[in-house]
Amino acid sequence: MNTSRPTHVEPHFVMAGWDDFTVTRDDLYSFCIRCLEAAGARTEHAKCLTEVLVMADYRGHYSHGLNRIELYLGDLVSGMTSSQDEPEVVRETVATALVDGKNVLGPVVGRFCMDLAIQKAKQSGIGWVTARASNHFGIAGWYGLRAMEQGLIGMAFCNTSPNMVPTRAREKTLGTNAMCVAAPGNHGDSFVLDMATTGVAQGKVEMKHRLGQDLLHGWGVDETGKSSTDTHRVLHQGGLLPLGGTEDTSGYKGFGLAMMVEIFCGILSGSDFGPFIRHWSSHSKQANLGQCFVAIDPSTFAAGFEDRLSQLMDHCRGLNPAEGETEVLVAGDPERKHMNLCDSLGGIPYHRNQMKFADDVAAKYNVEPLRKTKRRNGIQETKSS
């Protein structure tokens, strides 16, 4: 049995064009900062958001990295998101807090809340913080990792604009309602579950649309509530299916998980929730999202947490693969593989359509284009347009 962590690099992209360009993390970071400052973000707020965007693409969550920047830019320019305030604690106990996000960028709220939860966990074993008046906060994993890096178990949850069609329904009512659990193992190993409670994140459907590809069955439904692979119908007429797909394949469990996240976020914090949250592409009113951040100190429970977690993960990795498969992965392994790939390439690989999108954003906000390296037939040529 092989119980070592997967460290080798395998091709992550199978679509033609995904290796057309690479972008260093430094260049991506600088580009995002330029765009956000041009849209009116304060430098410190822009840096916080940019860290989340770059980490998303580096970990392979392309739906929430560069792909998502236009959402933040639009909210800043329209005035629907503020960069002139800071989150504020409005109610607090030794282990809990309610935070008013003051409508600033979601990652600014999220960092404030998770850092507060970490502080409380170190003092009393657990910190549970909810926020209202927040905005889209990027990948949930960024917040869980922030706690995990300090030896804690980190959890993050966020409600979102309604784009999930509940089981047996045909109207979008709940969001993708993301959740993360990050826990430390031995020798830098970790369990990092970062997922939507829909079959896929909204951004993955957007990516398929941008690349001119059909969806996989079980991702979304049309306006009648029936399964559809048409990106336009799913994005603009129907919606996403809960995790699990249709009722026959246990989609009601994803529906239940989304409701659980909504309880932790919108209901508990007093923010907007479910169908009362604005549409994801609208800049006509404030988002008022609800979020939840939890930090737990495992040392306040049974000793040897990291040892037992690593034992379990290594056992799962050492299982005999199913026919046609080469290895068994646990949550966090695919992201590690993608980061290894980026490191081997000297940057994050992108599809040509994503680079065109970046150029369009640069032109719209009158900033220096993203510096990128074109890869073709083994020849690399660095360009900024």
N, C-alpha and C positions, 0 to 999 in steps of 0.2 A: 504493500500500500504506500502511495506517495502522499506524505503529509506536509510537504513543503508548500509555502505560499506561491501562487503563480507569479513569476517575475518576467517570463519571456514575453516578447512582443509579437503579437499577431496582427495582420491587417485588420483594422477596425472598419474600414470603409470598403464597400463592395460596389458602390455606384461610380460610374465613370466620372472623372472630374474632381473627385474628393481630394486627390493629391495634386491638383493643379497649382495650389498656392500654399505656402506656409507663412505664418506670422509669429514673430517672437512675442512672448508675453509682455515684454517691456514696450514693444511697439503698439500692441493692442491696448495696453494700459494708457499710454500717452494719447492715443487716438480717442479713447472714451472720455478721458479728462477734457480734451479740447472740445469735444461735442457738448458735454454736459455744462461746461463753463460758458460756452457760447449760448446755451439755452437758459442761462441765468442761475445755475447752481453755484453755491459757495464752494470754494476749493476743497474744504474738509469734507463736505457732504459728497462732492463729486468723487473724491478718493475712496470713500467708504463704498459707494455704489459700484465703482469700477472694480474694486477688489472682488466683489461678488460676481460681476460679469466675466471677468478674466478667469476666475476659478471655475465657473460653470463650463466654459469651453475647454479649459485644460483638463477637466475631469470627464469630458465627453458629453455633457448635457447641453448640446448646442441650442436647444429650444430656449434656454434661459440666459444665454450669453449675449454675444453681439446681436443675435437675432432679435433680442428684446429691447435694445436700446431706444428704438423709436418710440416705444410706449412711454418711457420716462421723459424723453425729450418733449414729446407732445404735451404731457401734463405740466412740465415746467413752463413751457412757452405760453400755454393757455391760462396759467395761473391756478390750475386745479391742484397742483402740488406746490408747497412752499419750501423755500430753502432759507428762510429768514428766522426760523425758530428752532427750539430743541425740545425733545420729549420731556415729559414731566410726570413724576409720580403723584398720583392723586389719592391713593389709599394704600396702606401698607401694614403688614404684620412682620414678625421675625422671619417667616418663611414664604410670604406671598406679597404680591404687589399688583396694583392696577395702574397702568400707564396711559396717559393721554399723549398720543403720538404727535399732536399739534400739526398733523397733515404734512409732515416733512417726508422726504424720501424713505421708502420702506426699509432699506438696509440701515439707515441711520437709526430708525426706531428699533429695528431688530437687534442691532449691536448693543444699544443702550439696555434693552430688556434682557438679552442673554447675559451681558456682563453683570447686571443686577442679580439675575438668577444664580450665576456662578458665585457671586459674593455671599448670597444667602446660603447656598449649599455648603460653602466652606465653613459657615458659622453654625448652621443647624442641621446639616445633612441633606437638605433639599431646598430648592428655590423654585417657586412656581409663579410666573409673571404673565399676565395677559395685557394686551394693548388694544386700544381703539384709536380711531382717527389715524390709521396708518395707510400705507400704500404697498403696492407690489414689492415683495422683498427678495426676489430672485430665488436661487435654489435654497431649499430648506436645509440642505446638508451643510451649508456654510456656517450656520449657527450651531448645529450639533457638533461639528468639528471644533468650533471655538471652545466649547466646554470640554470635549474629549482631550484636547491638547493639554488640559490642566488636570488630567487624570480622572475626570468626571464622566458620568453618562449624560449626554446632551440630547434633548428632544426639542423639536420645533414644529409648529403647526400654523397653517394660515388658511383662512377662507378666501375665496376669489369670486370673480364675476360669475353669474350663473351660466354654465355651459354643459353641465351634466343633465341628461334626461333620465330621471329616476325610472326604476324598473316598473313596467306596465304603463308608463306615461309617454307623452309626446312633446311636452314643453320643458325647456331648460329651466331648472329650479335651483340646483346646487352648483358649486364650483368644482374645480379639480381638487381643491382642498388638500393641499400637499402636507406630508408629514415626514419627519426624519427621526431616527434613533441612531446615535453614534456612541459606541462603547469601546474602551481601550482593551487590547489584549497584551500579550507579551512581545517584547523586542520590536516595538513599532507596529505590530499587527493591530487590526481593528475591525469591528463590525460597523458598517455605515449603510443603513437603510435610508434611502432618499427617494420618495415615490409620491406619485399622485394617487388619489383614490378613484380616478377614472382609469380606463384601460391604458391611456397615454396622456401626456400633458398636452394642453392646447397648442403649445409651440411646436410640437412634433407634427401636428396636422398642418400648421402654417409652413413648416419646412417642406413637407411633402408637396404642398401647393406651390411653393416657390420653385421647387425642382421639377414641377410638372409630372408628379407621380401620383398614382392611385393609393388609397389607404388600404391597410390590411383589414380583413373581415374582423368584426368585433371591436373596432375602434370607435365607430360612430353610427348615427342613424340619420335618416332624412326627416322631412317635415311630418311624415306619417308615423314616425316612431319605428320604422323598419330599418334594419341594418343597411348601410350604404358605404361604398368605397369612394364616392365622389367628394373630393375635398371642398368644393364650393358649396355643395348641398349641406355637408356636415357643418361647415363653418358659419354659413349664413342662413340656413333654413332649418336644419335639424339640430344636432348637438352631439356631445360625446357620450359613450356608454360608460356605466360604472365599471370599475375593475371587476373582471369576470365575464363581462359581455352581457348577453341576454339572460333572462330568467332561467332558461334551460341550462346555462353554464355557470349558474350561481352569481350572476351580476348583482343580485340583491345584497350580497355581502359587501361589495364595493359601495353600494348605496348606503348601507349601514355605517361603514367606515367614514364616509363623507359626512353623515349626520353627526357622528362622534366628533370629528374635527370641528364641525360647526358649533357644537355645544361648548367645546374648549375655547373657541375663538369668538365668534359673533355673539352667542347667547351669553357667555360668561362675562365678556368685556363690555357689553352694551353698545357694540358697533352695529353697523348694518349687517344683515345676514341673509343667506339664501337668495330668493328671488328679488329682494329689495336692494341688493348691491347693483351699482351701475353696470352697464354693458362693458365688456373688457376693452372695446375699441373706442369708447366714448370719452370725450374730454369736456363734457357739458356740466359735470358736477363732481364734487370730491368723492374719492373712492370709499373712504371711511371703512377700511378693512379691519377685521379683528384678527389678532395673532396671539399665539401662546408659546411660551418658552420655559423649558424645565431643565434644571440641572440637579443631578443626584450624586452624592459622594458615596461610591460603593464601599469605601472603607468603614462606613457606619453600619454595614451589614456583615455578612459572613466574610472571614478572611479568605484571600486567594481568588478574588474575583477574576483577575486577569488570567491566572493559570487555568481556571475552569473554562473561561470563554475561549481561550486559545485551543484548549483540548477539544472542545466541541467543534470549533471551526475547522481544525485540522482533520478531525474525524470525517466531517462532511466532505472536505476536499479530497480525502483519500478514498472515498467510495468509488466503486467500479462505475465508469461512465456508461451511459446508455449507448446502445448501438448507434454508430454514426457520430458520437460525440468523443471529445478527447480529454475532457476534464470536467470536474464539478466545481462550481464557483459559489462563494457566499457573498452576501451584500457587501459592496465596497471593492471586490476584486475586479469587476469590469472597469471601474474608474481607475484603479491602480494600473491596469494594463494600458488604458488610454494615456495616462500620464507618462508611462514608460515609452509609449509610441511617440508622444510629443517630444520627449527628451531626446530620443534617438534621431528625430528629424530636425532638431534645433528650433522647433516652433510648433504652433498649433496648425494642423492641416485644415484647409477650407476648400469648399466647392467654388467654382468660378461665379456661380450666381450669388453666393454670399459676399464675394468681393465686389461684385457690381452693386449690391445693396449698400455696402459700406461706402463706395464711391458716391452713390446717390445721396446718402446721408451727409457726407462731407460737403458736397456741392450745395445742398439745401441749407446747411448751417454755416457755410462759408469758412470752413476750417481746412487745414492741410490734410490731404487724403491719407488713408492708412498705408503705411509702409509695409510692403509684402514681397515675398520671394516667389517668383514664378518657377515652377518645376516642370520641365518637359524634356524627355529623352536624356535624363541625367544632368541636364544643364540648368543651373540656377541663375536667375537674373533678378536682382533686387529693384523694386519699383515703388513709387509712391503715388501711382495713379493707374 
